[in-house]
């Protein structure tokens, strides 16, 4: 029997049974929640306004210029400025050369931005990424690596992004055009603004609450910061797993996105706090003092105090021996 044809087991001895199925299930649910979100965004788009943006594409062209000219150049200059190694520099260049993501659509909706412009920008930058992204990587990564242009084509990733973005958005636009009332109902079933507000305020309040309690109990500054971060940062992976295992998808619906929103805001707010601390509030780590100056010199003083009884003990013993001898002499007399 040929042993070379046998396949090694996919999981180690410590692997949890069903872990792969759970991970795939979570990925599918996250993808479905993302598609539902993009569908809701598409339902908020009017075809007439979409056509107006295409007839006056100044904003789209400026966005594409910034996306595929300014951002890759900025990533290249920062990688040079901080003298990154090959792996780190390519990672920075890859991030700087990526097209716009779905998060920009969500944030534009929250700040009452131009949703038509945002969706056109995301769709067009994703389409052009098939050519411009590997081109930018080839131009700027030559300082560190020498890779052919064909090997840099992100066909699979870009196709997946297109499918998760354009298809549900296009379906939402079609529903808005053909069935406006259905689009309104879908918007009502969309994630309400209050959920975004809670996802924004909840980690911020947790950080403040943890720091306030630590200050109230007079903890040192470094302990206050630790308690603050531990209070505000939640285990969103556990939350998503419980949602998936406990509630049916038709009951949770788009609320499955809340842990993801919370993770986004808690990371962003914690990053701002860390940046502010590094720039303005950093002090050297100092262990807690033992007390006043006389308490800190404990070793020398204790040693001296321990030496005194020993010396006095010897003196007392000598005096006792002398007294005993004197009493013995008097008795003899």
Buried (B, 14 or more C-beta within 10 A) or exposed (E): EEEEEEEEEEEEEEEEEEEEEBEEBBEEBBEBBBBBBBBBBBBBBBEEEBEEBEEEBEBBEEBBEBBBEEBBBEBBEBBEEEEBEEEEBBEBBBEBBBBBEBEBBBEBBEEEEEBBBBBBBBBBBBBBBBEBBBBBBBBBBEEBEEBEEEEBBBEEEBEEBBEBBBBBBBBBBBBBBEEEEEBEEBBEEBBEEEBBEBBBEBBBEBBEBBBBBBBEEEBEBEBBBBBBBEBBBBEBEEBBBEBBEEEEBEEBBBBBBBBBBBBBBBEEBBEEBEEEEEEEEEEEEEEEEEEEEEEEEEEEEEEEEEEEEEEEEEEEEEEEEEEEEEEEEEEEE
